[in-house]
Amino acid sequence: MRITQNDLDNGYYVKDNIDTTKDVEIEEFLGIVKFKGSVITKRNIWVKAGSGIEAGLGIKAGLGIKAKLSITYHHALFAGLCIWKNATKEERTITCSKLIGGKPNYGILKIVKPKKEK
């Protein structure tokens, strides 16, 4: 599932929630993409360079979450919630340059400095 500029209205995803079994990929250079509700997937959430993610109700991924910029959440943040196997350390990792909202409810937080674009 790919989110592009066409899926946004004033920075907000046009639907309130995402609940999918597929990878969620947010296209690059969209700024902070906001969700009124939650983002839930059994796979990965990939947020490309120049984009970030903010969810009003929470972010849950069966596998990992990676954002080049910030991740903002208000209620819950989970990574590595796969019930069909034991998640690896990489699959439980939440990688971003800034986390806003507290500590993850489940997962390993990895803060990285954003790389400068060429």
Secondary structure in CASP SS format (residue, H / E / C, confidence):
PFRMAT SS
TARGET T0000
AUTHOR 0000-0000-0000
METHOD secondary structure of the structure
MODEL  1
M C 1.00
R E 1.00
I E 1.00
T C 1.00
Q H 1.00
N H 1.00
D H 1.00
L E 1.00
D E 1.00
N C 1.00
G C 1.00
Y E 1.00
Y E 1.00
V C 1.00
K C 1.00
D C 1.00
N C 1.00
I E 1.00
D E 1.00
T E 1.00
T C 1.00
K C 1.00
D C 1.00
V E 1.00
E E 1.00
I E 1.00
E C 1.00
E C 1.00
F C 1.00
L C 1.00
G E 1.00
I E 1.00
V E 1.00
K E 1.00
F E 1.00
K C 1.00
G C 1.00
S E 1.00
V E 1.00
I E 1.00
T E 1.00
K C 1.00
R C 1.00
N C 1.00
I E 1.00
W E 1.00
V E 1.00
K C 1.00
A C 1.00
G C 1.00
S E 1.00
G E 1.00
I E 1.00
E E 1.00
A E 1.00
G C 1.00
L C 1.00
G E 1.00
I E 1.00
K E 1.00
A E 1.00
G C 1.00
L C 1.00
G C 1.00
I E 1.00
K E 1.00
A E 1.00
K C 1.00
L C 1.00
S E 1.00
I E 1.00
T E 1.00
Y E 1.00
H C 1.00
H C 1.00
A C 1.00
L E 1.00
F E 1.00
A E 1.00
G C 1.00
L C 1.00
C C 1.00
I C 1.00
W C 1.00
K C 1.00
N C 1.00
A C 1.00
T C 1.00
K C 1.00
E C 1.00
E C 1.00
R C 1.00
T E 1.00
I E 1.00
T E 1.00
C E 1.00
S C 1.00
K E 1.00
L E 1.00
I E 1.00
G C 1.00
G C 1.00
K C 1.00
P C 1.00
N C 1.00
Y E 1.00
G C 1.00
I E 1.00
L E 1.00
K E 1.00
I E 1.00
V C 1.00
K C 1.00
P C 1.00
K C 1.00
K C 1.00
E C 1.00
K C 1.00
END
